[in-house]
Amino acid sequence: DDTFYDIDECKLVLNVSEYGMTGYEISKILREKYKIDVEMADAFQIVLIPTPSNRDEDYEILERALTEILRNREKKESKFDIKMPYNSKTVLFPSEAFYSESKYVDLECSAGLVSKNSVIPYPPGIAVLVSGEYITQEIIDYINFLLLNGMKVIGINDKKIEVLI
């Protein structure tokens, strides 16, 4: 799709999910093999920020690197069929949840319980759960997907989540 929704000429955002790779994988290869650092990577894309000090040669190196990495990879429907779930039902105000008694449970066993803390994948830094919300199986599946693909998820420690008692 060649449609542009917003254009920020100071950023180059490349969605790589149609090539069966994560942004993390592409970022690691660019860094280790080509000495190119990306500003940010997530499960779907990489973000590069060109600067006035970049030369034409830098863009040629980036183009060659991406061509080599993606060579022989057929463009196909994304292997990621999971989307960020809608926020769950709020049970308590976040301040009430914060001061409530809690315990840690395995993420897999937390469906139907109430989250004590916010759960925030980074990047992008948008909360999947806010303190005081019900945890659904859809949210658990999404968090597992993020963890499996190397994303840092604030509020999840060793696949455990803090829930209200």
Secondary structure, 3 states (H helix, E strand, C coil): CCCCCCCCCCCEEEECHHHCCCHHHHHHHHHHHHCCCCCEECCCEEEECCCCCCCHHHHHHHHHHHHHHHCCCCCCCCCCCCCCCCCCCECCCHHHHHCCCEEEEEHHHCCCCEECCCEEEECCCCCCECCCEECCHHHHHHHHHHHHCCCEEECEECCEEEEEC
